[in-house]
Amino acid sequence: MENRTNEKASSLRWKILRQALLPRASPPNPDNQAQMDIKRISRRTIYGFNLIPSRLLDKCETDDCDESTSRDACLCYTIPIHGSPRILLIQRVVDRAQLSDFEICNRYNIDNTGVVCSWPSEDVLAYYCLSHADLFRHKKVVELGSGYGLAGFVIAAVTEASEVVISDGNPVVVNYIQRNIEVNSGAFGETTVKPMMLHWNQEEPFDIANTFDIIVASDCTFFKDFHGDLARIVKLLLSKTGSSEAIFLSPKRGNSLDMFLETLKEYGLQFTVTENYEAEVWNRHKKFMDGKDRDSWPSYEKDHCYPLLIRMSP
């Protein structure tokens, strides 16, 4: 234990990476396969706020889910409103990291977090958008760094937005977004839903500049190297109307959020930061902090887990 405590963080990271890349030494025990399937799914199946209930389907309800390759699984999200509409999200099953993931990250200068799992802040963002559906009615909306895009799909399914663009910089993720749009096409009513591969540092995308009424994003402020590009793309995409705004949910994560807020000032964006913005989210946060619900999230830390609400305007 003493040796592990004193081991450098860089050494531990390399061990994790090596274990991820090396093939398994032996095939899994068939008796434990069901539990392993749950653990391998590209999402946190245990830890999170669990505001949008979900379950892993035993059998995918769509032909687009390629179960024969054991690469995909299908999660059914039940939106907690009258009628309980469902969203099916095909996600990649994670056994180990793939070299192609790192090649894509290097080629596009992106991180790989979007394909790894659906993060807790995305669940909170989806719930916030659901609770404030009137904000999105008849609006053009884009989700940045969406990953599997739960929030974008919830907006498209329940808010009567005119258009929802679900974007990410990882082409693997964008492929899943496209598939999930097709799978859920009957859930969007009159709302137009599109996927988009969008890199925050790309040259000005004049075809979509100044076109969005609302931008949403979750947990996109962690990597400090991307702060400038993220602030720039927010300012570029927002329409010039007085009601346009960006809605971010992000934990503090050390000083990363504070540094992002300083970057917003440099780009001339106005912003507010709110800690207690949704009663149910706040109640669950307090239970985690008070230790009343520690069993469901034993590693919970406010700085790294609880997302603050940042609302930005031009």
Sine and cosine of phi, psi and omega as CSV:
sin_phi,cos_phi,sin_psi,cos_psi,sin_omega,cos_omega
0.00,0.00,-0.65,0.76,-0.01,-1.00
-0.89,0.46,-0.66,0.75,0.00,-1.00
-0.90,0.44,-0.67,0.74,-0.01,-1.00
-0.92,0.40,-0.58,0.81,0.00,-1.00
-0.91,0.42,-0.62,0.79,-0.06,-1.00
-1.00,0.04,-0.11,0.99,-0.03,-1.00
-0.92,0.39,0.68,-0.74,-0.04,-1.00
-0.90,0.43,0.55,-0.83,0.01,-1.00
-0.87,0.49,-0.60,0.80,0.00,-1.00
-0.89,0.45,-0.61,0.79,0.02,-1.00
-0.92,0.40,-0.64,0.77,0.02,-1.00
-0.90,0.43,-0.63,0.78,0.01,-1.00
-0.90,0.45,-0.66,0.75,0.00,-1.00
-0.91,0.41,-0.58,0.81,0.06,-1.00
-0.90,0.44,-0.69,0.72,0.03,-1.00
-0.88,0.48,-0.71,0.71,0.00,-1.00
-0.89,0.46,-0.68,0.73,-0.01,-1.00
-0.89,0.46,-0.68,0.73,0.02,-1.00
-0.90,0.44,-0.56,0.83,-0.02,-1.00
-0.94,0.35,-0.58,0.82,-0.10,-0.99
-1.00,0.08,-0.48,0.88,-0.05,-1.00
-0.96,0.27,0.63,-0.78,0.06,-1.00
-0.89,0.45,0.39,-0.92,0.05,-1.00
-0.91,0.42,0.62,-0.79,-0.04,-1.00
-0.94,0.33,-0.49,0.87,-0.02,-1.00
-0.52,-0.85,0.43,-0.90,0.00,-1.00
-0.91,0.41,0.46,-0.89,0.00,-1.00
-0.92,0.38,0.45,-0.89,0.06,-1.00
-0.94,0.33,0.86,-0.51,-0.03,-1.00
-0.82,0.58,-0.52,0.85,-0.03,-1.00
-0.90,0.43,-0.43,0.90,-0.03,-1.00
-0.98,-0.21,0.17,0.99,-0.14,-0.99
-0.89,0.45,-0.65,0.76,-0.03,-1.00
-0.88,0.48,-0.71,0.70,0.01,-1.00
-0.91,0.41,-0.61,0.79,0.02,-1.00
-0.91,0.42,-0.61,0.79,0.03,-1.00
-0.87,0.50,-0.65,0.76,0.02,-1.00
-0.91,0.42,-0.67,0.74,-0.03,-1.00
-0.94,0.34,-0.45,0.89,-0.07,-1.00
-0.99,0.11,-0.30,0.95,-0.06,-1.00
-0.88,0.48,0.60,-0.80,-0.11,-0.99
-0.97,0.25,0.84,0.53,0.08,-1.00
-0.31,-0.95,0.27,-0.96,0.09,-1.00
-1.00,0.10,0.97,-0.23,-0.10,-0.99
-0.99,0.15,-0.24,0.97,-0.08,-1.00
-0.92,-0.40,-0.80,0.60,-0.14,-0.99
-1.00,-0.02,0.75,-0.66,0.01,-1.00
0.40,-0.92,0.03,-1.00,-0.01,-1.00
-0.99,0.16,-0.38,0.92,0.08,-1.00
0.80,0.60,0.74,0.68,0.00,-1.00
-0.99,0.10,-0.48,0.88,0.09,-1.00
-0.94,-0.33,0.98,-0.19,-0.10,-1.00
-0.85,0.53,0.61,-0.79,0.00,-1.00
-0.59,-0.81,0.37,-0.93,0.10,-1.00
-0.56,-0.83,0.54,-0.84,0.05,-1.00
-0.99,0.12,0.86,-0.51,-0.04,-1.00
-0.96,0.29,0.68,-0.74,0.07,-1.00
-0.90,0.43,-0.61,0.79,0.03,-1.00
-0.69,-0.72,0.79,-0.61,-0.04,-1.00
-0.90,0.45,0.68,-0.73,-0.06,-1.00
-1.00,0.01,0.25,0.97,0.02,-1.00
-0.68,-0.73,0.57,-0.82,0.02,-1.00
-0.93,0.36,-0.24,0.97,-0.04,-1.00
-0.98,0.21,-0.19,0.98,0.00,-1.00
-1.00,-0.02,0.92,-0.39,-0.13,-0.99
-1.00,0.03,0.99,0.13,-0.04,-1.00
-0.95,0.32,-0.38,0.92,-0.08,-1.00
-0.90,0.43,-0.42,0.91,-0.01,-1.00
-1.00,-0.01,-0.15,0.99,-0.08,-1.00
0.85,0.53,0.37,0.93,0.02,-1.00
-0.99,-0.11,-0.36,0.93,-0.09,-1.00
-0.84,-0.55,0.49,-0.87,0.15,-0.99
-0.66,-0.76,0.27,-0.96,-0.07,-1.00
-0.83,-0.56,0.82,-0.57,0.05,-1.00
-0.97,-0.25,0.69,-0.72,0.04,-1.00
-0.96,-0.27,0.92,-0.40,0.05,-1.00
-0.99,-0.13,0.79,-0.62,0.04,-1.00
-0.97,-0.24,0.91,-0.41,-0.06,-1.00
-0.97,0.23,0.84,-0.55,-0.14,-0.99
-0.98,0.19,0.92,0.38,0.11,-0.99
-0.70,-0.72,0.08,-1.00,-0.01,-1.00
-0.84,0.55,0.78,-0.63,-0.03,-1.00
1.00,-0.05,-0.29,0.96,0.05,-1.00
0.71,0.71,0.87,0.48,0.07,-1.00
-0.89,0.46,0.43,-0.90,-0.06,-1.00
-0.90,-0.44,0.52,-0.86,0.15,-0.99
-0.84,-0.54,0.80,-0.60,0.07,-1.00
-0.99,-0.16,0.83,-0.56,0.03,-1.00
-0.87,-0.49,0.91,-0.40,0.13,-0.99
-0.97,0.24,0.79,-0.62,0.00,-1.00
-0.76,-0.64,0.40,-0.92,0.02,-1.00
-0.97,0.24,0.67,-0.74,0.09,-1.00
-1.00,0.06,0.79,-0.61,-0.07,-1.00
-0.99,-0.13,0.88,-0.47,0.14,-0.99
-0.98,-0.22,-0.77,0.64,0.10,-0.99
-0.40,-0.92,0.31,-0.95,0.02,-1.00
-0.91,0.42,0.46,-0.89,0.00,-1.00
-0.90,-0.43,0.60,-0.80,-0.01,-1.00
-0.86,0.52,-0.54,0.84,0.01,-1.00
-0.88,0.47,-0.51,0.86,0.06,-1.00
-0.87,0.49,-0.71,0.71,-0.02,-1.00
-0.94,0.34,-0.57,0.82,0.04,-1.00
-0.89,0.45,-0.66,0.75,0.02,-1.00
-0.91,0.42,-0.68,0.74,0.02,-1.00
-0.87,0.49,-0.67,0.74,0.00,-1.00
-0.93,0.36,-0.63,0.77,-0.07,-1.00
-0.92,0.39,-0.64,0.77,-0.10,-0.99
-0.97,-0.25,0.01,1.00,-0.05,-1.00
0.82,0.58,0.81,0.58,0.00,-1.00
-0.78,-0.63,0.21,-0.98,0.15,-0.99
-0.99,-0.11,0.13,-0.99,-0.11,-0.99
-0.95,-0.31,0.24,0.97,-0.13,-0.99
-0.93,0.37,-0.44,0.90,-0.07,-1.00
-0.90,0.43,-0.53,0.85,-0.03,-1.00
-1.00,-0.03,-0.20,0.98,-0.07,-1.00
-0.95,0.31,-0.76,0.66,-0.03,-1.00
-0.22,-0.97,0.16,-0.99,0.19,-0.98
-1.00,0.00,0.86,-0.52,-0.14,-0.99
-1.00,0.08,0.43,-0.91,-0.05,-1.00
-0.83,0.56,-0.58,0.81,-0.02,-1.00
-0.91,0.42,-0.48,0.88,0.05,-1.00
-0.91,0.41,-0.63,0.78,0.05,-1.00
-0.89,0.45,-0.68,0.74,0.02,-1.00
-0.91,0.40,-0.67,0.74,0.03,-1.00
-0.88,0.48,-0.69,0.72,0.02,-1.00
-0.87,0.50,-0.68,0.73,0.00,-1.00
-0.92,0.40,-0.65,0.76,0.02,-1.00
-0.88,0.47,-0.71,0.71,0.01,-1.00
-0.90,0.43,-0.62,0.79,0.05,-1.00
-0.89,0.46,-0.66,0.75,-0.04,-1.00
-0.97,0.26,-0.29,0.96,-0.01,-1.00
-0.82,-0.57,0.73,0.69,-0.10,-0.99
-0.86,0.52,-0.51,0.86,-0.04,-1.00
-0.89,0.46,-0.43,0.90,0.02,-1.00
-0.87,0.49,-0.47,0.88,-0.18,-0.98
-0.97,-0.24,-0.15,0.99,-0.09,-1.00
-0.87,0.49,0.82,-0.57,0.02,-1.00
0.91,0.41,0.35,0.94,-0.01,-1.00
-0.96,-0.28,0.40,-0.91,0.14,-0.99
-1.00,-0.07,0.83,-0.55,-0.16,-0.99
-0.82,-0.57,0.60,-0.80,0.14,-0.99
-0.76,-0.65,0.70,-0.71,0.15,-0.99
-0.98,-0.19,0.79,-0.61,0.02,-1.00
-0.99,-0.10,0.56,-0.83,0.05,-1.00
0.77,0.64,0.75,0.66,-0.26,-0.97
-0.96,0.28,-0.38,0.92,-0.22,-0.98
0.86,0.50,-0.71,-0.71,-0.01,-1.00
-0.96,0.28,-0.16,0.99,0.24,-0.97
0.98,0.21,0.57,0.82,-0.01,-1.00
-0.83,0.56,-0.71,0.70,-0.03,-1.00
-0.89,0.47,-0.70,0.71,0.01,-1.00
-0.87,0.49,-0.65,0.76,0.01,-1.00
-0.94,0.35,-0.60,0.80,0.05,-1.00
-0.90,0.43,-0.70,0.71,0.05,-1.00
-0.85,0.53,-0.71,0.70,-0.03,-1.00
-0.91,0.43,-0.54,0.84,-0.12,-0.99
-1.00,0.09,-0.45,0.89,-0.20,-0.98
-0.77,-0.64,-0.14,0.99,-0.16,-0.99
-0.97,-0.26,-0.11,0.99,-0.06,-1.00
0.88,0.47,0.54,0.84,0.14,-0.99
-0.89,0.46,0.50,-0.86,0.01,-1.00
-0.96,0.27,-0.59,0.81,-0.01,-1.00
-0.47,-0.88,0.66,-0.75,0.07,-1.00
-0.79,-0.62,0.86,-0.52,0.08,-1.00
-0.96,-0.29,0.83,-0.56,-0.02,-1.00
-0.95,-0.30,0.92,-0.38,-0.19,-0.98
-0.85,-0.52,0.47,-0.88,0.11,-0.99
-0.41,-0.91,0.34,-0.94,0.01,-1.00
-1.00,-0.03,-0.10,1.00,-0.04,-1.00
-0.99,-0.14,0.89,-0.46,-0.04,-1.00
-0.88,0.47,-0.48,0.88,0.06,-1.00
-0.90,0.43,-0.70,0.71,0.02,-1.00
-0.90,0.43,-0.69,0.73,-0.03,-1.00
-0.88,0.47,-0.56,0.83,0.07,-1.00
-0.89,0.46,-0.67,0.74,0.05,-1.00
-0.91,0.41,-0.62,0.78,0.04,-1.00
-0.86,0.51,-0.72,0.69,0.00,-1.00
-0.87,0.50,-0.71,0.71,0.01,-1.00
-0.88,0.47,-0.65,0.76,-0.04,-1.00
-0.96,0.28,-0.48,0.88,0.14,-0.99
-0.89,0.46,-0.69,0.72,0.01,-1.00
-0.91,0.42,-0.65,0.76,-0.02,-1.00
-0.90,0.45,-0.60,0.80,-0.10,-1.00
-0.96,-0.27,0.32,0.95,-0.13,-0.99
-0.83,0.55,-0.49,0.87,-0.01,-1.00
-0.98,0.20,-0.07,1.00,-0.09,-1.00
-0.99,-0.11,-0.08,1.00,-0.20,-0.98
-0.99,-0.17,-0.05,1.00,0.00,-1.00
0.85,0.53,-0.78,-0.62,-0.01,-1.00
-1.00,0.03,0.00,1.00,-0.04,-1.00
-0.97,0.24,0.77,-0.64,0.09,-1.00
-0.99,0.11,0.78,-0.63,-0.04,-1.00
-0.83,-0.56,0.77,-0.64,-0.06,-1.00
-0.72,-0.69,0.53,-0.85,0.19,-0.98
-1.00,-0.01,0.36,-0.93,0.08,-1.00
-0.42,-0.91,0.74,-0.68,0.18,-0.98
-1.00,0.02,0.92,-0.40,-0.10,-0.99
-0.76,-0.66,0.88,-0.47,0.09,-1.00
-0.99,-0.17,0.76,-0.66,-0.10,-0.99
-0.91,0.41,-0.36,0.93,-0.04,-1.00
-0.99,-0.17,0.10,0.99,-0.03,-1.00
-0.94,0.33,0.33,-0.94,0.03,-1.00
-0.86,0.50,0.38,-0.93,-0.13,-0.99
-0.77,0.64,0.89,-0.45,0.05,-1.00
-0.99,0.16,0.99,0.10,-0.16,-0.99
-0.87,0.49,-0.42,0.91,-0.04,-1.00
-0.94,0.33,-0.33,0.94,0.02,-1.00
-0.84,-0.54,0.05,1.00,0.01,-1.00
-0.90,0.43,0.66,-0.75,0.08,-1.00
0.86,0.51,0.52,0.86,-0.10,-0.99
-0.92,-0.38,-0.23,0.97,-0.14,-0.99
-0.98,-0.22,0.70,-0.72,0.05,-1.00
-0.98,0.21,-0.60,0.80,-0.04,-1.00
-0.66,-0.75,0.71,-0.70,0.15,-0.99
-0.93,-0.38,0.71,-0.71,0.10,-0.99
-0.82,-0.57,0.48,-0.88,0.04,-1.00
-0.29,-0.96,0.46,-0.89,0.05,-1.00
-0.74,-0.68,0.70,-0.71,0.12,-0.99
0.80,0.61,0.67,0.74,-0.03,-1.00
-0.97,-0.25,0.10,0.99,-0.11,-0.99
-0.96,-0.27,0.10,0.99,-0.10,-1.00
-0.93,0.37,-0.69,0.73,-0.07,-1.00
-1.00,0.10,0.94,-0.35,-0.11,-0.99
-0.91,0.42,-0.48,0.88,-0.01,-1.00
-0.90,0.44,-0.35,0.94,-0.06,-1.00
-0.99,-0.13,-0.03,1.00,-0.11,-0.99
-0.85,0.52,-0.74,0.68,-0.04,-1.00
-0.88,0.47,-0.70,0.71,0.00,-1.00
-0.91,0.41,-0.62,0.79,-0.02,-1.00
-0.92,0.39,-0.70,0.71,0.03,-1.00
-0.90,0.44,-0.63,0.78,-0.01,-1.00
-0.90,0.43,-0.69,0.72,-0.06,-1.00
-0.94,0.33,-0.54,0.84,0.08,-1.00
-0.88,0.48,-0.75,0.66,-0.02,-1.00
-0.90,0.44,-0.58,0.81,-0.04,-1.00
-0.94,0.33,-0.64,0.77,-0.14,-0.99
-0.99,0.13,-0.48,0.88,-0.06,-1.00
-0.91,0.41,0.66,-0.75,0.07,-1.00
-0.94,0.35,0.22,-0.98,-0.06,-1.00
-1.00,0.00,0.14,0.99,0.03,-1.00
-0.96,0.29,0.42,-0.91,-0.05,-1.00
-0.93,0.37,-0.31,0.95,-0.05,-1.00
-0.99,-0.10,-0.04,1.00,-0.04,-1.00
-0.95,0.32,0.58,-0.81,0.00,-1.00
-0.33,-0.94,0.32,-0.95,0.11,-0.99
-0.92,-0.38,0.68,-0.73,-0.02,-1.00
-0.87,-0.49,0.94,-0.35,0.01,-1.00
-0.92,-0.39,0.56,-0.83,0.19,-0.98
-0.83,-0.56,0.88,-0.48,-0.08,-1.00
-0.51,-0.86,0.70,-0.72,0.16,-0.99
-0.93,0.36,0.29,-0.96,-0.01,-1.00
-0.92,0.40,-0.69,0.72,0.01,-1.00
0.74,0.67,0.94,0.34,-0.04,-1.00
0.93,0.38,-0.78,-0.63,0.01,-1.00
-0.97,-0.24,0.20,0.98,-0.10,-1.00
-0.91,0.41,-0.67,0.74,0.00,-1.00
-0.92,0.38,-0.67,0.75,0.03,-1.00
-0.87,0.50,-0.63,0.77,0.02,-1.00
-0.93,0.38,-0.59,0.80,0.05,-1.00
-0.90,0.43,-0.65,0.76,0.02,-1.00
-0.89,0.46,-0.60,0.80,0.08,-1.00
-0.90,0.43,-0.59,0.80,0.03,-1.00
-0.91,0.41,-0.61,0.79,0.05,-1.00
-0.86,0.51,-0.65,0.76,0.03,-1.00
-0.88,0.48,-0.66,0.75,-0.01,-1.00
-0.89,0.46,-0.51,0.86,0.00,-1.00
-1.00,-0.05,0.11,0.99,0.07,-1.00
0.96,0.28,0.38,0.93,0.02,-1.00
-1.00,-0.04,0.73,-0.69,0.08,-1.00
-0.99,0.12,0.55,-0.84,-0.02,-1.00
-0.43,-0.90,0.39,-0.92,0.17,-0.99
-0.78,-0.63,0.48,-0.88,0.04,-1.00
-0.83,-0.56,0.80,-0.59,-0.05,-1.00
-0.82,-0.57,0.75,-0.67,0.00,-1.00
-1.00,0.03,-0.74,0.67,-0.03,-1.00
-0.96,-0.28,0.99,-0.11,-0.14,-0.99
-0.87,-0.50,-0.19,0.98,-0.04,-1.00
-0.47,-0.88,0.85,-0.53,-0.16,-0.99
-0.85,0.53,-0.72,0.70,-0.06,-1.00
-0.93,0.38,-0.63,0.78,0.05,-1.00
-0.89,0.46,-0.70,0.71,-0.03,-1.00
-0.91,0.42,-0.65,0.76,0.02,-1.00
-0.88,0.47,-0.68,0.73,0.00,-1.00
-0.93,0.37,-0.63,0.78,0.07,-1.00
-0.86,0.51,-0.72,0.69,-0.02,-1.00
-0.89,0.45,-0.61,0.79,0.03,-1.00
-0.90,0.43,-0.66,0.75,0.05,-1.00
-0.89,0.46,-0.69,0.72,-0.04,-1.00
-0.93,0.36,-0.60,0.80,-0.03,-1.00
-0.99,0.17,-0.10,0.99,-0.01,-1.00
0.99,0.15,0.13,0.99,-0.03,-1.00
-0.98,0.21,-0.30,0.95,-0.01,-1.00
-0.71,-0.70,0.54,0.84,-0.08,-1.00
-0.91,0.42,-0.46,0.89,-0.03,-1.00
-0.89,0.46,-0.53,0.85,-0.03,-1.00
-1.00,0.10,-0.23,0.97,0.07,-1.00
-0.40,-0.92,0.96,0.28,-0.12,-0.99
-0.90,0.43,-0.42,0.91,-0.05,-1.00
-1.00,-0.10,0.27,0.96,-0.10,-1.00
-0.89,0.46,0.78,-0.63,0.11,-0.99
-0.70,-0.72,0.74,-0.67,-0.07,-1.00
-0.83,0.56,-0.72,0.70,-0.09,-1.00
-0.88,0.48,-0.58,0.81,-0.10,-1.00
-0.98,-0.22,-0.27,0.96,-0.15,-0.99
-0.90,-0.44,-0.54,0.84,-0.11,-0.99
-1.00,0.00,0.89,-0.45,-0.03,-1.00
-0.99,0.14,0.73,-0.68,0.13,-0.99
-1.00,0.05,0.43,-0.90,0.01,-1.00
-0.99,-0.10,0.85,-0.53,0.06,-1.00
-0.89,-0.45,0.85,-0.52,0.04,-1.00
-0.91,-0.41,0.82,-0.58,-0.11,-0.99
-0.87,-0.49,0.51,-0.86,0.07,-1.00
-0.60,-0.80,0.41,-0.91,-0.02,-1.00
-0.90,0.45,0.00,0.00,0.00,0.00
